[in-house]
Amino acid sequence: MRRWIAGADSGHLDAVLPLYAPDAVLHTTSGDHHGRAAIRAFLLDSGLLTRGWSATPIASARTVAAVRGPLARDARRVNRFRIAHGEIAEQWDEPADETGES
C-alpha cells in the first residue's frame, strides 16, 4: 500500500493506476467502477490524488489494508483495499464516521 499512498499523495495517476488488477472494482458512494479505464476516470475527478495521505496501513476485518487521509476536497474519507496476487482487486472509497472509521 505504500506505493499507492505515495502515488496518490503526490498526485501521480501513472504511479497509482498500474497497481490495480485489470478487472479491479472501485466501490464508491456514487456506484461501482469496473476495470482500469473506469477507475482512471474516477481517480481523475475524485480528489483522491491529493496530499495528506497517511502512510500507515490499517488492518481491517473485510479487507487487507486501509489508508486514511485528510484531503483538500474531503477530509473525512476512508479507503480500504483488498489485495490479490500483489494487485489491488477491490477498493472502497467511503466517508468516515465521527471516529475516523467507516
N, C-alpha and C positions, 0 to 999 in steps of 0.2 A: 504494500500500500504506500510505501514511502515514495515510489516513483509517481503514483497518481497524485499524492499530496503535493510533491514538488512541482509537477507539471501544472496542476490546477492553480497552485499558489502563484506561479509565475505567468499564468495566462497562456500557456503554450498548448494549444489544441493538438499540434503534431506530436507532442510528447505524451499526451493522455490517450488519444484515440487508439493507438496500436495496443494498448493494454487490454482492450475489450475483445472478447471472442467474437468471431464473425456473426454469430447468432445470439449475441448478448441481448438482454432485455433491461431497459432502464424504466423503473416504475416511478411515476410522479403523480401528484395530485390532479394533474390535467389528463392523465392517461398513460398508457404504456408505449414505449418507443422500442421497436424491434430492429436489431441489426445496426451495424456501424453508421450507415448513412443517416438513419433516423436519430441515432444517438448524437452524431455530429451536429445535426441541425438543432437539437435540443440544447446541447452544450454551448453552442454559439449564442443562443438567446437567453440562457438560464441565469446568468450571473454566477455560475459555479466557478468559472475560470477567473477568479479574483484573489487578491491577497487576503491572508488571515486564517488559513487552514492550520489546524493542529497537526503536529507530526506524530502524535501518539495514537496508534490504532487501539480500539477498544473491543474486547470480546463481547459477543452477543449470542444469545441462545439460538437465534434463527439464521445467523449469518456468520461468516468467518471473521470479518473485521468491519469497523466503522470509524469514521472520522467526523469531527465537527469543526465548524469554522464560522467566525463572525464575518459575514460577507457584507460588502458595501450595500448591495440591494436588499439583503435579507439576513439579518444577524441571527435568526432563530431557525437554522436548518441543521438537520442530521442526515448524513449519508451513510448507508450500510452497503456492504458488498458481499457477494458470495463468489468465491474464487474456485475455479475448476481448471485443473491442468495448467496452472500458472497464469490463467487469464481471468478477467472479470466476466463472469457468466450472468450475474444479475446485480443490479444496483437499485437501491431505494433512496430517493430524494424526498425527504419528508420534513414538515415543520416540527420543531422541537416543542416539548411542553414546558411548563414553568421551571422544571429542574434541569432542562437541557437535554432530556431524553425524549425519544419519540414514542 
